[in-house]
Amino acid sequence: MRLPFLQTQDPSLLWVEGHRIQAGAHQRPLSGLPTEDQLAQALAALPAGPTRWVVDDLWVPSVLLRDLPELPRGAEAQEAFFRWRFGQTLALEEPHAVQSILVESGTWLAAGIREDLRETWIQLSLRLDRGMRALTPRWLHLYNQLAPGFDLPGMLLSLSPAGGDRYAGTLVAWGRTLCLVRQWSEPLSPDGWNEERIAPSAAFLQREARTPQQMLVWGARTWPEGTVPVRCLDDRAPAGEVR
């Protein structure tokens, strides 16, 4: 099931990860959040008009909120409720702007970005006549590109390199639809990921009758085999189709 989360058909895509930024033919390395000058240079490489941003997972944390059969009435009340549940679930101290979408009955996907960071990016894009039409975490962009081919339960790793063959990032899994989202800012080696994060997640999914049949990996060229068969995705052209 594809999740139409902040989606748009606008082809002007800005791809921003902690280690690189790409817009059209413009690409340069980064070492963390981009400066306004770095963003301005990248946006200038795109056509004027609306832009779509795909950004590092760790800047837009995501969580599945379960057991929500009823919500407060009214759009403002629901927005406040999701913002509260999101901050409470992730123990966040800074205020976040939160977007949510229904995944299945009683379960919602919520993703948020620091309000100050979101406002800075929106204002910068507007000043350059490249207003932000959508802002999507990298894992969800990958999931939505791959989702039409999901016939069997599986897992996806969306990784951010941290140097020394270590990675932070996101693990998501699906059965009939998205059923697990877990994120770690602490980097681990691939063997550490397999032992401490992937194997326990696969065991949980097996108990839920959603045993993953394959694990797709974005952000690492190779990955050691573990409890789930592995296929590494080509991450050399982030603005193109995922293969």
Secondary structure as GFF3:
##gff-version 3
##sequence-region A 1 243
A	DSSP	beta_strand	13	17	.	.	.	ID=ss1
A	DSSP	beta_strand	20	23	.	.	.	ID=ss2
A	DSSP	beta_strand	26	29	.	.	.	ID=ss3
A	DSSP	alpha_helix	36	44	.	.	.	ID=ss4
A	DSSP	beta_strand	51	55	.	.	.	ID=ss5
A	DSSP	three_ten_helix	57	59	.	.	.	ID=ss6
A	DSSP	beta_strand	62	65	.	.	.	ID=ss7
A	DSSP	alpha_helix	75	90	.	.	.	ID=ss8
A	DSSP	beta_strand	96	104	.	.	.	ID=ss9
A	DSSP	beta_strand	107	114	.	.	.	ID=ss10
A	DSSP	alpha_helix	115	127	.	.	.	ID=ss11
A	DSSP	beta_strand	132	137	.	.	.	ID=ss12
A	DSSP	alpha_helix	138	146	.	.	.	ID=ss13
A	DSSP	three_ten_helix	147	149	.	.	.	ID=ss14
A	DSSP	beta_strand	154	161	.	.	.	ID=ss15
A	DSSP	beta_strand	167	174	.	.	.	ID=ss16
A	DSSP	beta_strand	178	188	.	.	.	ID=ss17
A	DSSP	alpha_helix	190	193	.	.	.	ID=ss18
A	DSSP	pi_helix	194	198	.	.	.	ID=ss19
A	DSSP	alpha_helix	199	207	.	.	.	ID=ss20
A	DSSP	beta_strand	215	218	.	.	.	ID=ss21
A	DSSP	beta_strand	230	232	.	.	.	ID=ss22
###
